Amino acid sequence: MLIEGKKHQVHVPNSGRLQEILTPRREVFLFPAVKCDAKRKTEYTLVMSRYGAGYVSIEAAKANDFFEEALNSGVISEFASHRVVQREKRIGLSRVDFFLEDTSGAKTYLEVKSVTLVVNETAMFPDAPTKRGRKHLKELIGLREKGVNAATAFIIQRSDVKSFSPNGQEDPGYKEILKEAFNAGVKIIAYKCSVNREEIYVTDPVPVIL
Protein backbone atom coordinates (compact mmCIF):
# COMPACT_ATOMS: atom_id res chain seq x y z
CA MET A 1 0.00 0.00 0.00
CA LEU A 2 1.24 3.49 -0.85
CA ILE A 3 1.50 5.88 2.09
CA GLU A 4 2.93 9.28 1.23
CA GLY A 5 4.46 7.81 -1.90
CA LYS A 6 6.15 4.88 -0.14
CA LYS A 7 5.14 1.21 -0.18
CA HIS A 8 4.15 -0.33 3.15
CA GLN A 9 2.86 -3.75 4.15
CA VAL A 10 -0.49 -3.43 5.92
CA HIS A 11 -2.32 -6.00 8.04
CA VAL A 12 -5.88 -6.67 6.83
CA PRO A 13 -7.86 -8.17 9.76
CA ASN A 14 -10.36 -10.00 7.56
CA SER A 15 -10.10 -13.44 5.92
CA GLY A 16 -12.57 -12.56 3.15
CA ARG A 17 -11.62 -11.59 -0.38
CA LEU A 18 -12.91 -7.98 -0.13
CA GLN A 19 -12.58 -7.73 -3.92
CA GLU A 20 -15.25 -5.08 -4.37
CA ILE A 21 -13.97 -3.00 -1.45
CA LEU A 22 -10.18 -2.99 -1.71
CA THR A 23 -9.82 -1.79 -5.29
CA PRO A 24 -6.96 0.33 -6.73
CA ARG A 25 -6.90 3.97 -5.55
CA ARG A 26 -9.56 3.27 -2.93
CA GLU A 27 -9.41 5.56 0.11
CA VAL A 28 -8.77 3.52 3.25
CA PHE A 29 -8.13 4.24 6.91
CA LEU A 30 -5.25 2.78 8.91
CA PHE A 31 -4.20 2.45 12.53
CA PRO A 32 -0.48 2.46 13.29
CA ALA A 33 0.84 -0.66 14.97
CA VAL A 34 1.71 -0.54 18.66
CA LYS A 35 5.44 0.15 18.74
CA CYS A 36 6.07 -2.11 21.71
CA ASP A 37 4.66 -5.16 19.89
CA ALA A 38 7.84 -6.82 18.67
CA LYS A 39 5.88 -9.63 16.98
CA ARG A 40 4.27 -7.30 14.45
CA LYS A 41 5.56 -7.59 10.88
CA THR A 42 3.45 -4.72 9.55
CA GLU A 43 3.40 -1.06 10.52
CA TYR A 44 -0.32 -0.47 10.05
CA THR A 45 -3.70 -2.19 10.34
CA LEU A 46 -6.40 -1.46 7.77
CA VAL A 47 -9.64 -0.76 9.66
CA MET A 48 -12.01 0.96 7.25
CA SER A 49 -12.57 1.70 3.58
CA ARG A 50 -14.50 4.42 1.82
CA TYR A 51 -17.22 2.96 -0.41
CA GLY A 52 -19.48 5.23 -2.44
CA ALA A 53 -20.87 7.87 -0.12
CA GLY A 54 -20.25 5.76 2.98
CA TYR A 55 -17.75 3.53 4.74
CA VAL A 56 -17.18 -0.18 5.34
CA SER A 57 -15.60 -1.50 8.53
CA ILE A 58 -12.99 -4.16 7.72
CA GLU A 59 -12.12 -5.62 11.14
CA ALA A 60 -14.04 -8.90 11.23
CA ALA A 61 -13.35 -9.63 14.91
CA LYS A 62 -14.95 -6.31 15.92
CA ALA A 63 -18.37 -7.70 14.95
CA ASN A 64 -18.48 -9.52 18.30
CA ASP A 65 -17.85 -6.28 20.19
CA PHE A 66 -20.49 -4.45 18.15
CA PHE A 67 -23.00 -7.21 18.85
CA GLU A 68 -22.36 -7.15 22.60
CA GLU A 69 -22.63 -3.36 22.75
CA ALA A 70 -25.93 -3.50 20.85
CA LEU A 71 -27.24 -6.30 23.07
CA ASN A 72 -26.42 -4.35 26.23
CA SER A 73 -28.10 -1.25 24.77
CA GLY A 74 -31.31 -3.13 23.92
CA VAL A 75 -30.85 -2.74 20.15
CA ILE A 76 -31.01 -6.50 19.45
CA SER A 77 -34.75 -6.85 19.95
CA GLU A 78 -34.75 -10.65 19.59
CA PHE A 79 -32.57 -10.88 22.71
CA ALA A 80 -33.75 -7.81 24.60
CA SER A 81 -34.13 -9.75 27.87
CA HIS A 82 -30.76 -11.47 27.59
CA ARG A 83 -27.36 -10.81 29.06
CA VAL A 84 -23.94 -12.12 28.15
CA VAL A 85 -22.85 -14.81 30.59
CA GLN A 86 -19.64 -15.72 28.78
CA ARG A 87 -17.83 -15.05 25.53
CA GLU A 88 -15.95 -17.84 23.76
CA LYS A 89 -17.94 -20.52 25.54
CA ARG A 90 -16.39 -23.96 25.09
CA ILE A 91 -18.60 -26.78 23.88
CA GLY A 92 -16.70 -30.02 23.48
CA LEU A 93 -13.69 -29.27 21.30
CA SER A 94 -15.16 -26.03 19.93
CA ARG A 95 -16.08 -22.55 21.13
CA VAL A 96 -19.22 -20.52 20.51
CA ASP A 97 -18.95 -16.71 20.46
CA PHE A 98 -21.60 -15.99 23.11
CA PHE A 99 -23.37 -17.81 25.90
CA LEU A 100 -26.51 -15.81 26.77
CA GLU A 101 -29.14 -16.07 29.48
CA ASP A 102 -32.51 -14.34 29.74
CA THR A 103 -34.36 -13.17 32.84
CA SER A 104 -36.13 -16.52 33.19
CA GLY A 105 -32.83 -18.41 33.12
CA ALA A 106 -33.23 -19.74 29.57
CA LYS A 107 -29.85 -20.12 27.87
CA THR A 108 -28.80 -19.54 24.26
CA TYR A 109 -25.56 -20.22 22.41
CA LEU A 110 -24.96 -17.61 19.71
CA GLU A 111 -22.41 -17.34 16.91
CA VAL A 112 -21.61 -13.96 15.29
CA LYS A 113 -20.47 -13.49 11.69
CA SER A 114 -19.04 -10.30 10.22
CA VAL A 115 -20.43 -9.27 6.82
CA THR A 116 -18.84 -6.80 4.40
CA LEU A 117 -20.08 -7.95 0.97
CA VAL A 118 -23.16 -6.18 -0.43
CA VAL A 119 -24.66 -6.84 -3.89
CA ASN A 120 -27.63 -4.74 -5.04
CA GLU A 121 -28.39 -3.68 -1.44
CA THR A 122 -28.34 -7.30 -0.24
CA ALA A 123 -25.68 -8.20 2.31
CA MET A 124 -24.16 -11.62 1.62
CA PHE A 125 -22.06 -14.10 3.60
CA PRO A 126 -19.59 -15.58 3.00
CA ASP A 127 -17.55 -13.78 0.33
CA ALA A 128 -15.27 -16.83 0.05
CA PRO A 129 -15.80 -20.55 0.82
CA THR A 130 -15.76 -21.07 4.59
CA LYS A 131 -15.20 -24.54 6.00
CA ARG A 132 -15.10 -23.00 9.47
CA GLY A 133 -18.46 -21.28 8.95
CA ARG A 134 -20.11 -24.54 7.87
CA LYS A 135 -18.64 -26.25 10.94
CA HIS A 136 -20.11 -23.58 13.23
CA LEU A 137 -23.57 -24.02 11.73
CA LYS A 138 -23.43 -27.79 12.20
CA GLU A 139 -22.50 -27.24 15.86
CA LEU A 140 -25.54 -24.98 16.32
CA ILE A 141 -27.76 -27.60 14.68
CA GLY A 142 -26.33 -30.17 17.06
CA LEU A 143 -27.27 -27.99 20.02
CA ARG A 144 -30.83 -27.64 18.77
CA GLU A 145 -31.09 -31.40 18.37
CA LYS A 146 -30.32 -31.62 22.08
CA GLY A 147 -33.07 -29.11 22.86
CA VAL A 148 -30.67 -26.20 23.51
CA ASN A 149 -31.40 -22.71 22.16
CA ALA A 150 -28.99 -21.66 19.41
CA ALA A 151 -28.69 -18.62 17.16
CA THR A 152 -26.44 -16.90 14.66
CA ALA A 153 -26.22 -13.15 14.14
CA PHE A 154 -24.86 -11.57 10.97
CA ILE A 155 -23.41 -8.14 11.77
CA ILE A 156 -23.20 -6.14 8.54
CA GLN A 157 -20.42 -3.61 8.98
CA ARG A 158 -21.92 -1.03 6.62
CA SER A 159 -25.26 0.76 6.23
CA ASP A 160 -26.14 0.51 2.52
CA VAL A 161 -28.26 -2.66 2.79
CA LYS A 162 -31.91 -3.67 2.77
CA SER A 163 -31.70 -7.44 3.33
CA PHE A 164 -29.36 -10.35 4.03
CA SER A 165 -28.94 -13.65 2.16
CA PRO A 166 -26.40 -16.49 2.26
CA ASN A 167 -23.98 -16.35 -0.66
CA GLY A 168 -24.76 -19.58 -2.50
CA GLN A 169 -22.62 -18.62 -5.46
CA GLU A 170 -19.43 -18.53 -3.37
CA ASP A 171 -20.33 -21.34 -0.97
CA PRO A 172 -23.44 -23.37 -1.90
CA GLY A 173 -22.76 -25.72 1.00
CA TYR A 174 -22.99 -22.88 3.52
CA LYS A 175 -26.30 -21.75 2.05
CA GLU A 176 -27.78 -25.23 2.33
CA ILE A 177 -26.57 -25.73 5.90
CA LEU A 178 -27.97 -22.31 6.90
CA LYS A 179 -31.36 -23.41 5.59
CA GLU A 180 -30.96 -26.66 7.52
CA ALA A 181 -30.12 -24.68 10.65
CA PHE A 182 -33.24 -22.54 10.23
CA ASN A 183 -35.41 -25.64 9.81
CA ALA A 184 -33.82 -27.12 12.94
CA GLY A 185 -34.88 -24.06 14.94
CA VAL A 186 -31.66 -22.04 14.99
CA LYS A 187 -32.61 -18.36 15.22
CA ILE A 188 -31.05 -16.37 12.36
CA ILE A 189 -30.84 -12.58 12.55
CA ALA A 190 -29.02 -9.85 10.65
CA TYR A 191 -28.28 -6.25 11.66
CA LYS A 192 -26.62 -3.41 9.80
CA CYS A 193 -24.29 -0.79 11.27
CA SER A 194 -23.74 2.92 11.10
CA VAL A 195 -20.11 3.40 10.05
CA ASN A 196 -18.24 6.69 9.97
CA ARG A 197 -14.78 7.97 10.79
CA GLU A 198 -15.68 8.63 14.43
CA GLU A 199 -17.72 5.57 15.46
CA ILE A 200 -19.31 2.29 14.44
CA TYR A 201 -22.43 0.87 16.03
CA VAL A 202 -25.30 -1.50 15.25
CA THR A 203 -28.50 0.24 14.18
CA ASP A 204 -31.33 -1.78 12.61
CA PRO A 205 -32.34 -5.33 11.71
CA VAL A 206 -32.68 -6.32 8.07
CA PRO A 207 -34.80 -9.18 6.68
CA VAL A 208 -33.08 -12.54 6.28
CA ILE A 209 -33.94 -14.15 2.93
CA LEU A 210 -32.89 -17.77 2.67
C-alpha positions in Angstrom: 0.0 0.0 0.0 1.2 3.5 -0.8 1.5 5.9 2.1 2.9 9.3 1.2 4.5 7.8 -1.9 6.2 4.9 -0.1 5.1 1.2 -0.2 4.1 -0.3 3.1 2.9 -3.8 4.1 -0.5 -3.4 5.9 -2.3 -6.0 8.0 -5.9 -6.7 6.8 -7.9 -8.2 9.8 -10.4 -10.0 7.6 -10.1 -13.4 5.9 -12.6 -12.6 3.2 -11.6 -11.6 -0.4 -12.9 -8.0 -0.1 -12.6 -7.7 -3.9 -15.3 -5.1 -4.4 -14.0 -3.0 -1.5 -10.2 -3.0 -1.7 -9.8 -1.8 -5.3 -7.0 0.3 -6.7 -6.9 4.0 -5.5 -9.6 3.3 -2.9 -9.4 5.6 0.1 -8.8 3.5 3.2 -8.1 4.2 6.9 -5.3 2.8 8.9 -4.2 2.5 12.5 -0.5 2.5 13.3 0.8 -0.7 15.0 1.7 -0.5 18.7 5.4 0.1 18.7 6.1 -2.1 21.7 4.7 -5.2 19.9 7.8 -6.8 18.7 5.9 -9.6 17.0 4.3 -7.3 14.5 5.6 -7.6 10.9 3.4 -4.7 9.6 3.4 -1.1 10.5 -0.3 -0.5 10.0 -3.7 -2.2 10.3 -6.4 -1.5 7.8 -9.6 -0.8 9.7 -12.0 1.0 7.2 -12.6 1.7 3.6 -14.5 4.4 1.8 -17.2 3.0 -0.4 -19.5 5.2 -2.4 -20.9 7.9 -0.1 -20.3 5.8 3.0 -17.8 3.5 4.7 -17.2 -0.2 5.3 -15.6 -1.5 8.5 -13.0 -4.2 7.7 -12.1 -5.6 11.1 -14.0 -8.9 11.2 -13.3 -9.6 14.9 -14.9 -6.3 15.9 -18.4 -7.7 14.9 -18.5 -9.5 18.3 -17.8 -6.3 20.2 -20.5 -4.4 18.1 -23.0 -7.2 18.9 -22.4 -7.1 22.6 -22.6 -3.4 22.8 -25.9 -3.5 20.9 -27.2 -6.3 23.1 -26.4 -4.4 26.2 -28.1 -1.3 24.8 -31.3 -3.1 23.9 -30.8 -2.7 20.2 -31.0 -6.5 19.5 -34.8 -6.9 20.0 -34.7 -10.7 19.6 -32.6 -10.9 22.7 -33.8 -7.8 24.6 -34.1 -9.7 27.9 -30.8 -11.5 27.6 -27.4 -10.8 29.1 -23.9 -12.1 28.2 -22.8 -14.8 30.6 -19.6 -15.7 28.8 -17.8 -15.0 25.5 -15.9 -17.8 23.8 -17.9 -20.5 25.5 -16.4 -24.0 25.1 -18.6 -26.8 23.9 -16.7 -30.0 23.5 -13.7 -29.3 21.3 -15.2 -26.0 19.9 -16.1 -22.6 21.1 -19.2 -20.5 20.5 -18.9 -16.7 20.5 -21.6 -16.0 23.1 -23.4 -17.8 25.9 -26.5 -15.8 26.8 -29.1 -16.1 29.5 -32.5 -14.3 29.7 -34.4 -13.2 32.8 -36.1 -16.5 33.2 -32.8 -18.4 33.1 -33.2 -19.7 29.6 -29.9 -20.1 27.9 -28.8 -19.5 24.3 -25.6 -20.2 22.4 -25.0 -17.6 19.7 -22.4 -17.3 16.9 -21.6 -14.0 15.3 -20.5 -13.5 11.7 -19.0 -10.3 10.2 -20.4 -9.3 6.8 -18.8 -6.8 4.4 -20.1 -7.9 1.0 -23.2 -6.2 -0.4 -24.7 -6.8 -3.9 -27.6 -4.7 -5.0 -28.4 -3.7 -1.4 -28.3 -7.3 -0.2 -25.7 -8.2 2.3 -24.2 -11.6 1.6 -22.1 -14.1 3.6 -19.6 -15.6 3.0 -17.6 -13.8 0.3 -15.3 -16.8 0.0 -15.8 -20.6 0.8 -15.8 -21.1 4.6 -15.2 -24.5 6.0 -15.1 -23.0 9.5 -18.5 -21.3 8.9 -20.1 -24.5 7.9 -18.6 -26.3 10.9 -20.1 -23.6 13.2 -23.6 -24.0 11.7 -23.4 -27.8 12.2 -22.5 -27.2 15.9 -25.5 -25.0 16.3 -27.8 -27.6 14.7 -26.3 -30.2 17.1 -27.3 -28.0 20.0 -30.8 -27.6 18.8 -31.1 -31.4 18.4 -30.3 -31.6 22.1 -33.1 -29.1 22.9 -30.7 -26.2 23.5 -31.4 -22.7 22.2 -29.0 -21.7 19.4 -28.7 -18.6 17.2 -26.4 -16.9 14.7 -26.2 -13.1 14.1 -24.9 -11.6 11.0 -23.4 -8.1 11.8 -23.2 -6.1 8.5 -20.4 -3.6 9.0 -21.9 -1.0 6.6 -25.3 0.8 6.2 -26.1 0.5 2.5 -28.3 -2.7 2.8 -31.9 -3.7 2.8 -31.7 -7.4 3.3 -29.4 -10.4 4.0 -28.9 -13.6 2.2 -26.4 -16.5 2.3 -24.0 -16.4 -0.7 -24.8 -19.6 -2.5 -22.6 -18.6 -5.5 -19.4 -18.5 -3.4 -20.3 -21.3 -1.0 -23.4 -23.4 -1.9 -22.8 -25.7 1.0 -23.0 -22.9 3.5 -26.3 -21.8 2.0 -27.8 -25.2 2.3 -26.6 -25.7 5.9 -28.0 -22.3 6.9 -31.4 -23.4 5.6 -31.0 -26.7 7.5 -30.1 -24.7 10.6 -33.2 -22.5 10.2 -35.4 -25.6 9.8 -33.8 -27.1 12.9 -34.9 -24.1 14.9 -31.7 -22.0 15.0 -32.6 -18.4 15.2 -31.0 -16.4 12.4 -30.8 -12.6 12.6 -29.0 -9.8 10.7 -28.3 -6.2 11.7 -26.6 -3.4 9.8 -24.3 -0.8 11.3 -23.7 2.9 11.1 -20.1 3.4 10.0 -18.2 6.7 10.0 -14.8 8.0 10.8 -15.7 8.6 14.4 -17.7 5.6 15.5 -19.3 2.3 14.4 -22.4 0.9 16.0 -25.3 -1.5 15.3 -28.5 0.2 14.2 -31.3 -1.8 12.6 -32.3 -5.3 11.7 -32.7 -6.3 8.1 -34.8 -9.2 6.7 -33.1 -12.5 6.3 -33.9 -14.1 2.9 -32.9 -17.8 2.7 
